[in-house]
Amino acid sequence: MSRDEDAADKGFAQFERFLDEWSRRDFLRRAGGTAAFMAFSGGIVGFLEACAGTSSNNNSTVAKKGGHVVEGNFTDIRTLNSMLSSDTASNQVIGLLFDGLTNQKKDGTVIPALAESFKTSSDGLTYTFKLRSGLKWSDGQAITADDVKFTYALAYDPAYKDFASPRRGDLSKYIKSIDTPDPLTVVLTTTQVFAPFLASHGQYGILPKHILGSMDAKALNTAAYNTAPTVSNGPFKFVSWEKGQQVTVGRNDNYWGGPPNLDQWIYKVLPDSVAVTNQLKTGEIDIGPIDPGQYDSLTGVSTVGRSEFPVPTFTFYAYQLDPSKPAGPLFQDKAVRQALLFALDRNSMNQAIYFGHATAADSVEPPTSWAYKAKPQVVYNFDKAKAESMLDAAGWTKGSDGIRAKNGQKLKFTMITNAGNKQRESSLTYMQQAWSAIGVEATPSLIQFPQLVSQIVDIRTFDVFLVGFNWSVDPDESPLFHSRNTAPGGFNGAFFKNDQVDSILDQALGTLDQAKRKQLYGQFQDIMSDLVPAPILNFTHGIWGVNTRVQGTDFGPFNQYQFRPWLKNVWVTDGK
């Protein structure tokens, strides 16, 4: 577009210059002696809030026992209950404390965890899991099939319908029954073929029936256990949670895989991504996500190894589509939704904000997926003139103040994202300027990440939210886009409902034929490219830093957060 056409365009140009100078200016503002260490970082959920060498493995040295690791991030957790969690921060810590029936390698391969083996019946309806013998909770009690049955019942059994699990929409539809013929055998039967079960639903941390089994659904939502679990089954056990500060976990000597090498793992909450990168450099934290804009600045830091890899993650914004909410009527017309997306120069955003460590998204499926369709039905290349023309045609005309209105209602709304995630903060500012240039008043508002997730899954009074989502190896996106997951606690907080999309997603879940599934997901991507209820801004990269004193990590596309089967093998060279 021509940036000297009007005042709004000039403001847009000023913003782009601001982005060009952001790192230098923020450096000067935050600097002063040792504060030359600065960055700004982005992150997700389920919802994403977001290593030494690409993986810090040293097989030629005998691992040392003892010591601790400090992992930094810029968001606090929400819960330590695996069946309530809907964000990656919580999942990260849950993964330290709880194992599921299965785990997964960094390439997404499903591997045994509490279950030593698992098999699927020839008709695809029955999953049989054999638990390892001798499994124990951290308090010494036996882990049995009853614990598994109890855990999954929380998300599918009508008796627990008041338990606010984000998995209820899918699991209550597809799980028919769970039988426990003996203490080490779990037989799960589905109502029909449910293709992504093992990849997407076999890994929830198993919860202790002997601690929680006597509580009703509503009481479980607010149980003290959710913030201070008294027993666990993972490599570590809970020590403390200082809200807004850190979560500390200690070695679980009863862990089925053997006691971990470390005495403690600390999840440290920092004010923002600048502090995360700063403390990676100073050695105050050992592990953390690296800001894309600061990746090159770590080149000469010998104590920090870096790894970067593709991830099944995207950044997106979602419109309030519930017509009963104040902003709902603004976004019922898809022409408005499409016009707003045409007005965004996402390639420029990715260069200016992500410094090339993200790519503009044309599809709702990430490129890591075998179902990814590079060019769906509608592709949104930046076109300001088209955006304005579409809004004009839809009856949204500019008033004397430059803001568009229709039938007395102005095209103005608030956009929320999580404070501390500098990429998302900058994205909202970019969107504000781009949309102002076409006569739309969009106001950024920053809130803490746990509150952002609560807005999406529970409160739902937002106008527009910006967040990220982290997917499994299976291409199913029902959790975010199927109408059944508009239920309280579900991920579809935008209230997107479309019968055709529901039907296609259900068909894709109901067959094990990958070619058929790919065809269906292609149709899904075409429809979503037309409807754009939640436009995908970009596909981000996983970028992690790990202090060279830490050995044994092995980050990859599918185990950035909860699923880290290598946890117990991590050790520190100085034993501290």
ZIJOJO-V347595 format. One record per residue. SS is DSSP state (alpha for helix, beta for strand, coil for the rest). PSI is psi in degrees with one decimal (999 if undefined). OMEGA is omega as a letter, one per 40 degrees, with the letter a starting at -180 (999 if undefined). Layout:
# ZIJOJO-V347595
SS:PSI:OMEGA + SS:PSI:OMEGA
This chain:
# ZIJOJO-V347595
coil:159.1:i + coil:120.8:a + coil:8.6:i + coil:19.3:a + coil:-38.5:a + coil:177.8:a + alpha:-37.0:a + alpha:-41.3:i + alpha:-36.3:i + alpha:-38.9:i + alpha:-37.4:i + alpha:-43.3:i + alpha:-39.4:i + alpha:-38.3:i + alpha:-40.9:i + alpha:-38.4:i + alpha:-36.9:i + alpha:-43.7:i + alpha:-39.3:i + alpha:-32.6:a + alpha:2.3:a + alpha:-51.1:a + alpha:-43.8:a + alpha:-44.6:a + alpha:-42.9:a + alpha:-33.9:i + alpha:-49.0:a + alpha:-38.2:a + alpha:-38.9:a + alpha:-10.3:a + coil:-152.3:a + coil:97.0:i + alpha:-121.2:a + alpha:-8.6:a + alpha:23.4:i + alpha:-5.8:i + coil:102.4:i + coil:156.6:i + coil:170.9:i + coil:133.9:a + coil:158.5:i + coil:168.2:i + coil:-158.9:i + coil:-169.8:i + coil:999:999 + coil:-87.2:i + beta:135.4:a + beta:130.9:a + coil:-44.7:i + coil:999:999 + coil:173.6:a + coil:119.8:a + coil:179.7:i + coil:-30.7:i + coil:136.6:a + coil:67.1:i + coil:132.0:i + coil:89.6:a + coil:-8.7:a + coil:-3.9:a + coil:139.3:i + coil:129.6:a + coil:140.5:i + coil:147.6:i + coil:147.9:i + coil:178.1:i + coil:-177.2:a + beta:163.2:i + beta:138.6:i + beta:118.4:i + beta:126.8:a + beta:147.5:i + beta:167.8:a + coil:24.7:i + coil:144.4:i + coil:166.4:i + coil:167.8:i + coil:-36.4:a + coil:160.1:i + coil:17.2:i + coil:117.3:a + coil:-27.1:a + coil:0.4:i + coil:-20.7:a + coil:138.8:i + coil:20.9:a + beta:155.9:a + alpha:-29.4:i + alpha:-49.5:i + alpha:-42.8:a + alpha:-33.8:i + alpha:-46.7:a + alpha:-36.2:i + alpha:-38.1:i + alpha:-23.9:i + alpha:-27.9:a + alpha:-28.5:a + coil:135.0:i + coil:153.4:i + coil:-170.6:i + coil:-37.7:a + beta:170.4:i + beta:-168.6:i + beta:149.0:i + coil:172.9:a + coil:-17.4:i + coil:4.4:i + coil:-2.4:i + coil:127.9:i + beta:132.0:a + beta:157.9:i + beta:149.0:i + coil:-104.2:i + coil:-31.9:i + beta:127.4:i + beta:-19.6:i + beta:159.1:i + beta:148.6:i + beta:155.5:i + beta:138.2:i + coil:161.1:a + coil:-27.6:i + coil:-0.2:i + coil:14.8:a + coil:-16.3:a + beta:131.3:i + beta:124.3:i + beta:122.2:a + beta:131.2:i + beta:116.0:i + beta:153.0:i + coil:147.0:i + coil:147.5:i + coil:11.9:i + coil:137.8:a + beta:146.3:i + coil:166.3:a + coil:-17.6:i + coil:3.7:i + coil:-12.1:i + coil:149.1:a + beta:139.9:i + coil:124.8:a + coil:176.7:i + alpha:-26.7:i + alpha:-33.1:i + alpha:-40.1:i + alpha:-47.3:a + alpha:-43.1:i + alpha:-44.8:a + alpha:-48.7:a + alpha:-29.2:i + alpha:-31.4:i + alpha:-26.4:a + alpha:-4.3:i + alpha:-26.5:a + coil:128.2:i + alpha:-24.9:i + alpha:-21.5:a + alpha:28.4:a + coil:-23.1:i + coil:-0.4:i + coil:123.5:a + coil:59.3:i + coil:132.3:i + coil:-9.2:i + coil:-2.5:a + alpha:-42.3:a + alpha:-44.6:a + alpha:-47.4:a + alpha:-33.2:i + alpha:-24.3:i + alpha:-37.9:a + alpha:-20.6:i + beta:122.1:i + beta:-45.0:a + beta:160.0:i + beta:122.3:i + beta:150.8:i + beta:79.7:a + beta:-25.1:i + beta:169.4:a + coil:-16.1:a + coil:8.7:a + beta:130.6:i + beta:125.4:i + beta:109.6:a + beta:125.2:a + beta:133.3:i + beta:159.6:a + coil:-25.2:i + coil:176.5:i + coil:131.9:a + coil:84.6:a + coil:-42.1:a + coil:12.5:a + alpha:-54.2:a + alpha:-43.6:a + alpha:-33.3:a + alpha:-18.2:a + alpha:4.9:a + coil:2.6:a + coil:9.8:i + coil:135.9:i + coil:127.2:a + coil:134.9:a + coil:154.1:a + coil:113.8:i + alpha:-34.1:a + alpha:-13.8:i + alpha:-40.6:a + alpha:-13.0:a + coil:-20.8:a + coil:-3.3:a + coil:146.4:i + coil:174.1:a + alpha:-46.9:a + alpha:-39.7:i + alpha:-34.4:i + alpha:-29.4:i + alpha:-30.8:a + coil:19.4:a + coil:143.5:i + alpha:-28.8:i + alpha:-30.2:a + alpha:-22.8:i + coil:-10.3:i + coil:70.8:a + coil:126.9:a + coil:-21.3:i + coil:156.1:i + coil:173.3:i + coil:1.3:a + coil:-169.5:a + coil:-18.6:a + beta:163.9:i + beta:154.7:a + beta:137.1:i + beta:-54.4:a + beta:157.1:i + beta:108.3:i + beta:101.4:a + coil:133.3:a + coil:-1.1:a + coil:-67.6:a + beta:158.6:i + beta:130.8:i + beta:131.1:i + beta:150.1:a + beta:163.9:a + beta:135.0:i + coil:105.3:a + coil:-13.0:i + coil:9.5:a + coil:136.4:a + coil:-29.7:a + coil:3.7:a + coil:151.5:a + coil:139.3:i + coil:162.9:i + coil:-35.2:a + coil:149.4:i + coil:-39.3:a + beta:152.8:i + beta:127.6:a + beta:126.8:i + beta:110.7:a + beta:128.3:a + beta:123.1:a + coil:160.3:a + coil:-38.4:a + coil:-179.5:a + alpha:-23.7:i + alpha:-45.3:a + alpha:-34.7:i + alpha:-50.9:a + alpha:-40.3:i + alpha:-46.5:a + alpha:-22.0:i + alpha:-43.8:a + alpha:-40.4:a + alpha:-11.8:a + coil:8.8:i + coil:-26.1:i + coil:157.9:a + coil:-30.4:a + beta:141.6:i + beta:161.7:i + beta:139.5:a + coil:135.3:i + coil:133.8:a + alpha:-36.5:a + alpha:-12.5:a + alpha:5.5:a + coil:-48.3:a + alpha:-26.8:a + alpha:-15.9:i + alpha:-1.4:a + coil:-40.3:a + coil:6.7:a + coil:101.8:a + coil:-18.0:a + coil:-3.8:a + beta:121.0:i + beta:150.1:a + beta:149.9:i + beta:144.1:i + beta:136.8:a + beta:157.4:i + beta:147.0:a + beta:156.2:i + beta:57.1:a + beta:138.9:i + beta:156.8:i + beta:132.5:a + beta:160.8:i + beta:149.8:a + beta:139.8:i + beta:149.2:i + coil:111.8:a + coil:0.8:i + coil:110.8:a + coil:-16.0:i + coil:-12.3:i + coil:153.0:a + coil:-41.7:a + coil:-10.7:a + alpha:-46.0:a + alpha:-24.2:a + alpha:-32.1:a + alpha:14.0:i + coil:-31.1:a + coil:120.2:a + alpha:-22.1:i + alpha:-35.6:i + alpha:-45.0:a + alpha:-42.5:i + alpha:-43.2:a + alpha:-41.1:a + alpha:-35.5:i + alpha:-39.7:i + alpha:-25.9:a + coil:-5.5:a + coil:125.3:i + coil:85.4:a + alpha:-27.6:i + alpha:-42.6:i + alpha:-38.4:i + alpha:-45.4:a + alpha:-35.7:i + alpha:-44.4:a + alpha:-35.0:a + alpha:-38.6:a + alpha:-1.6:i + coil:38.0:i + coil:1.5:i + coil:28.1:i + beta:157.3:i + beta:143.8:i + beta:140.2:a + coil:131.5:i + coil:-6.7:a + coil:161.8:i + coil:-12.9:i + coil:135.3:i + coil:154.2:a + coil:-17.1:i + coil:-12.9:a + coil:142.1:i + coil:-11.9:i + coil:2.7:a + coil:133.4:i + coil:111.2:a + coil:-37.0:a + coil:86.1:i + coil:-174.9:a + coil:-45.2:a + coil:128.3:i + coil:130.9:a + coil:83.1:i + coil:148.7:a + coil:124.9:a + coil:89.7:a + alpha:-42.2:a + alpha:-40.9:i + alpha:-40.3:i + alpha:-45.5:a + alpha:-41.4:i + alpha:-40.3:i + alpha:-41.0:i + alpha:-38.9:i + alpha:-48.1:a + alpha:-29.4:a + coil:0.9:i + coil:9.6:i + coil:103.7:a + beta:149.4:a + beta:137.6:i + coil:-172.7:a + coil:-23.3:i + coil:0.0:a + coil:-2.8:a + coil:133.9:i + beta:148.7:i + beta:158.4:i + beta:127.0:a + coil:38.8:i + coil:-4.5:i + beta:125.9:i + beta:149.3:i + coil:77.0:a + beta:143.2:a + beta:169.1:i + beta:141.5:i + beta:130.1:i + beta:146.1:i + beta:-179.8:a + beta:130.0:i + coil:144.9:i + coil:-22.4:i + coil:97.3:a + alpha:-30.6:i + alpha:-42.9:a + alpha:-39.1:i + alpha:-47.3:i + alpha:-34.8:i + alpha:-42.8:i + alpha:-39.4:i + alpha:-42.2:i + alpha:-46.6:a + alpha:-40.3:i + alpha:-46.9:a + alpha:-42.7:a + alpha:-41.4:a + alpha:-30.2:i + alpha:-34.9:a + coil:-15.1:i + coil:12.3:i + coil:26.6:i + coil:131.3:i + beta:104.9:a + beta:122.9:a + beta:120.8:i + beta:145.9:i + beta:128.7:a + beta:131.2:i + beta:167.3:i + coil:151.4:a + alpha:-45.1:i + alpha:-35.7:i + alpha:-34.0:i + alpha:-45.5:i + alpha:-40.3:i + alpha:-38.5:i + alpha:-40.8:a + alpha:-45.5:a + alpha:-19.0:a + alpha:-61.1:a + alpha:-53.5:i + coil:42.2:i + coil:9.3:a + coil:162.9:i + coil:-54.5:i + beta:137.1:i + beta:151.1:i + beta:127.5:a + beta:-173.5:i + beta:166.0:i + beta:137.8:a + beta:124.9:a + coil:166.1:i + coil:-174.4:a + coil:-19.8:i + coil:141.9:a + coil:1.1:a + coil:125.5:i + coil:23.9:i + alpha:-38.0:a + alpha:-33.0:a + alpha:-27.9:a + alpha:-5.2:i + coil:142.0:a + alpha:-28.9:a + alpha:-20.1:a + alpha:16.7:i + alpha:-7.4:i + coil:152.0:i + coil:131.6:a + coil:-15.7:a + coil:161.7:a + coil:-20.7:a + coil:62.6:a + coil:-15.7:i + coil:-10.5:i + coil:37.3:i + coil:125.3:i + coil:123.6:i + coil:119.6:a + alpha:-39.2:a + alpha:-42.4:i + alpha:-44.2:i + alpha:-45.2:a + alpha:-44.4:a + alpha:-43.9:i + alpha:-41.2:i + alpha:-40.8:i + alpha:-40.7:a + alpha:-30.9:i + alpha:-23.9:a + coil:12.6:i + coil:148.3:i + coil:1.1:i + coil:106.5:a + alpha:-36.0:i + alpha:-42.4:i + alpha:-42.3:i + alpha:-41.9:a + alpha:-39.9:i + alpha:-44.8:a + alpha:-42.4:i + alpha:-25.3:i + alpha:-43.4:i + alpha:-41.7:i + alpha:-45.7:a + alpha:-36.2:i + alpha:-47.8:a + alpha:-43.7:a + alpha:-30.5:i + alpha:-26.1:i + alpha:-41.8:a + alpha:-29.3:a + coil:60.6:i + coil:-24.1:a + coil:81.5:a + coil:135.6:i + beta:120.0:i + beta:-47.1:a + beta:165.6:i + beta:120.1:a + beta:169.1:i + beta:152.0:i + beta:122.5:a + beta:115.3:a + beta:147.1:i + beta:139.0:i + beta:130.9:i + beta:141.7:a + coil:-12.8:i + coil:-15.8:a + beta:126.2:a + beta:150.1:i + coil:-4.1:i + coil:157.5:a + coil:66.2:a + coil:146.4:i + coil:-177.1:a + coil:-36.9:a + coil:12.5:i + coil:43.3:i + coil:-35.4:a + coil:-99.8:a + coil:-38.6:a + coil:92.3:a + coil:81.9:a + coil:-9.2:a + coil:2.0:a + alpha:-45.7:a + alpha:-19.3:a + alpha:-4.9:i + coil:138.4:i + beta:167.0:a + beta:136.9:a + coil:-27.7:a + coil:-1.8:i + coil:12.8:a + coil:999:999
